[in-house]
Amino acid sequence: MTFWSDKKILITGGAGFFGSRVVSQLIEKGVKKENILIPRSRDIDLRKWENCVRVVKGSDMVIHLAAKVGGIGFNQAYPAQLFYDNAIMGIQMVEAARQENVEKCVIVGTICAYPKFTPVPFREDELWNGYPEETNAPYGLAKKMMLVQSQAYRQEYGFNSIYLLPVNLYGPGDNFDPASSHVIPALIKKFTDAKRNNDPSVEVWGTGAASREFLYVDDAARGLILAAERYNKSEPVNLGSGMEITIRDLVSLIQDLTGYQGTVRWNTAKPDGQPKRCLDVSRAKREYGFEAQMPFREGLKRTIEWYETHRREADMRQQTGNHC
C-alpha cells in the first residue's frame, strides 16, 4: 500500500481487456481512481507525438499496454499497420515518459517477439536468436524495439523502465470479434454458435499440431503489478503460466466444455503460426515472486460461461488486447 500511495499512473490501453483488470487490481491496492489516467483511442491518437506529451504530464508511472493486435488472419491482412502503429506509439510514449521524468515505465511486449524456432521452454536469453514467425513478425518486431529502447534509456539516461513478455491472455471479457480475436475466444465463439445453430461441423485453421501457452487475464494483471512494485532491472521477463497445450487438445477441451456434439474439420490450407510456444517462467518467480494461479480448465470454463451470458454484448463490440 505504501508503494502505491498517491501514485499518479498513466495506463495506455487501460480500458481494454487486460488494462481494465490492471486498473481494478490497482484500485484494490489503494490507488485512487482519480489518480489513474486512461487515454481512450477514440479521443487521443497516441501515434501523434503531441498527444503523448500531453497525456504523460504529471504522471509518476506509465504502464504502456496500448497496442493494435489480432489473430493470424488479422496479422496477414494488416502487417504494415501493425508494425507502424505499435512501433510509433511505444517509442513515443517511452520518450515522452523520459522527458517528463516519470519514476518508472512498465512496457508490455509480446511473446510474438521470440524467434520462430525458439527451443521450448522459451528463455528470455533466446529472444535475439532468430527471426519471429512470419505471420506476426511485423507486430512482434515493433514491440521488440521497445526493449531496445528501454535498455538504451536505462544505460544512457538512468531511466527506470522494465519490459514484460506476456503469453496469450484469455478470460471473461475477451475479444470475440472473428475478424481480430485470438485462438481461445475464436474457438469459444465457433463452438458456442455452432451448438446454438445445430451446425453439423466446425472449421478450425491449421493442423492442430502447433502448441500454445495461455495465461488467465487476472493472473497477468497481478504479475504486471508485482513487477511494477518489485522489479527494476533491464532484462526482459516472461509473464506466463509455464503450461503447454497443442491446438488439437485445446479444440477438444473447448468442444467438451461447450457441449458441442458435431465434428471438427481441420482446414490444413491455413497456417498454424509459430510451431511451439511455452515459456520458462522462472525469472518472474525468482525476481518478484509471480506464479500463475488459475487452473486452465477452470479459466476456460469461466470464459465460456461469460461469453454465453454476454454473447449479444460481446458480438456487438470490438476490443483491443496485448497479446498475439
Helices and strands as residue ranges (DSSP letters): E 9-12, H 17-28, G 33-35, E 36-37, H 49-56, E 61-64, H 72-77, H 79-99, E 104-108, G 111-113, G 124-126, G 134-136, H 137-157, E 161-166, E 168-170, H 183-197, E 201-205, E 211-212, E 214-216, H 217-230, E 237-239, E 245-246, H 247-258, E 263-267, H 282-288, H 296-309, H 311-316
